[in-house]
Amino acid sequence: MPWVLAAIHSENVGGTVFTEYVQADYRAIHGDSGAAVAYNRYVGSATTDYVVMGVQSASHLVDEAWVDGTSYSLFTRVDNIHSALGLTNP
């Protein structure tokens, strides 16, 4: 089961600092950027809601490969996307 490692994470890539990512341990590789990061939330009586938490942005890989315990994924939070685009969450 994937876990959030840090709710607010900054990443320095080539001297540019990217902020407000969520760091998680789900496996994402090249080509996954832009995909929805989502889960099914139990709401009772065998019912779930499909909840989008954000958009896959980057992954920390080792020699272009996922290494358990070392690699991690970063996603942009959906509330930051809504704010940047002037949208509201229905």
Residue, then its C-alpha position, 0 to 999 in steps of 0.5 A: m500500500p502506498w504511503v505519503l512520506a512528506a505532505i510538503h516537500s521541496e526538491n532541488v533539481g539542477g539548482t532550481v527548487f520546486t516546492e509544495y510537492v507531496q512525496a510518496d512511495y508509490r512506483a511511478i516511472h518515465g511516462d507517468s507524469g500528468a497521471a492522476v494520483a487517486y485512491n478509493r476512500y471508504v465512506g460507509s456501507a460498502t461505498t467508496d468515493y474516488v478521490v483525486m489527490g493530485v497529478q504525478s509530477a516526478s520520480h526520484l529514480v536510480d540509474e533510470a530505475w525504481v529502487d525500493g527503499t530509495s526511490y520516491s514519487l512526487f505529485t502536485r496537490v490538487d488544491n494547488i492546481h485549483s488555486a493556480l487556475g482559479l478553480t473551485n472543488p465541487 
